[in-house]
Amino acid sequence: MHLIHQMWNDNSGQDIAEYAVMLAVILVIVVGTVKLIGGKSNNIFSEVASSIQ
């Protein structure tokens, strides 16, 4: 019973798991933003380049 209580209170791997989840969420947000903005920015740069020529 003491071993189970000791394992329950052990938080040594908790920080790594939290950082991994946080990194995954940030990556999903960045990839989604780049996909949304990427196509639109390509069109804008193409329009600017064609108007300069």
N, C-alpha and C positions, 0 to 999 in steps of 0.2 A: 504494500500500500504506500509506503514511503517513496518507492521508486516512481510510482505513477504520479504522486504529488510533486515530486522533484521535476519530472519531465513536463508536467503541466505548467510549472512556473518558469521553465527555461525559455528565455527569449533570445537566444544567441543567433538564430537564423532568421528572425523576424525582420531585421533591418534590410537584409539582402532581398527578401521577397517583396518588401514594400518598394524598394528602389527599382526592382524589375518591373513591377506593375506600373509604377509611375513612368518609367522609361517607355513602356509599351503604349501607354495612353498618349504620351507626348509624340511618339513616332506616328501613331494613327492620325493625330491632329495635323502634324506637319505634312504627311503624305496626302491627306485629304485636301489641305489648303493648296499645296503645290499642284494637284490635279485640277482643282477648280480654277486657280489663277493662271495656270500654265497655258491653257488653250486660249484664254482671252488675251493674255499678254502677247502671245505669238501673233494674233490678229492685229493688235495695236501696233506692234513693231513693223509688221508688213505694210500696214496703211501708211505709217510715217515714212518708211523707206520709199514707198512708191510715190508719195507726195513730194519728197525731196528730189527725186529724179525727174 
